[in-house]
Amino acid sequence: MVVNDPSIEQEPESGERQANVPAVVPRVVSEVRRADERLVSLVQERPVATLCAVAAVGYLIGRVVTRLG
């Protein structure tokens, strides 16, 4: 069933999508920088706990991968 409702937003043209990309890039870059700063501060504050968490995640990923193969 196809509904022709003008209130439904139409997909933007490919040119419009490309025009929106530069507006999003600075926001993404700032979010990545903020996440990096939080990660660095966490590692500096609790290095042993961070190491244990990373080792546990690595172990779990290894177990999952070996079960799949």
C-alpha positions as CSV (number, residue, x, y, z in Angstrom):
1,M,0.0,0.0,0.0
2,V,1.4,3.4,-1.0
3,V,0.4,6.5,0.9
4,N,0.8,9.8,-0.8
5,D,0.8,12.2,2.1
6,P,2.5,15.5,1.6
7,S,3.2,15.9,5.3
8,I,5.7,12.9,5.0
9,E,9.1,14.2,4.5
10,Q,10.6,13.3,1.2
11,E,14.2,12.1,0.9
12,P,16.6,14.9,0.1
13,E,18.3,15.0,-3.3
14,S,21.8,13.7,-3.4
15,G,23.1,17.3,-3.6
16,E,21.2,18.2,-0.4
17,R,22.7,15.2,1.4
18,Q,26.2,16.3,0.4
19,A,25.4,19.9,1.5
20,N,24.5,18.6,5.0
21,V,27.7,16.6,5.4
22,P,30.0,19.6,6.0
23,A,27.6,20.8,8.7
24,V,27.8,17.5,10.6
25,V,31.6,17.0,10.4
26,P,32.6,19.6,13.0
27,R,30.1,18.3,15.5
28,V,31.4,14.7,15.0
29,V,35.0,15.9,15.4
30,S,34.1,17.7,18.6
31,E,32.3,14.6,20.0
32,V,35.3,12.4,19.1
33,R,37.7,14.8,20.9
34,R,35.4,14.9,23.9
35,A,35.3,11.1,24.1
36,D,39.1,10.9,23.7
37,E,39.6,13.4,26.5
38,R,37.3,11.3,28.8
39,L,39.1,8.1,27.9
40,V,42.5,9.6,28.6
41,S,41.4,11.0,31.9
42,L,39.8,7.6,32.9
43,V,43.1,5.8,32.0
44,Q,45.1,8.4,34.0
45,E,42.8,8.2,37.0
46,R,42.4,4.4,37.1
47,P,45.1,2.6,35.1
48,V,44.8,-0.8,36.7
49,A,41.0,-0.9,36.5
50,T,41.2,0.2,32.8
51,L,43.7,-2.5,32.1
52,C,41.6,-5.2,33.7
53,A,38.5,-4.0,31.8
54,V,40.3,-4.1,28.5
55,A,41.7,-7.5,29.2
56,A,38.2,-8.8,30.1
57,V,36.7,-7.4,26.9
58,G,39.6,-8.9,24.9
59,Y,39.0,-12.2,26.5
60,L,35.3,-12.1,25.8
61,I,35.9,-11.1,22.1
62,G,38.4,-14.0,21.8
63,R,35.9,-16.5,23.2
64,V,33.1,-15.3,20.8
65,V,35.4,-15.4,17.8
66,T,36.7,-18.9,18.6
67,R,33.1,-20.2,19.0
68,L,32.1,-18.7,15.6
69,G,35.0,-20.3,13.8
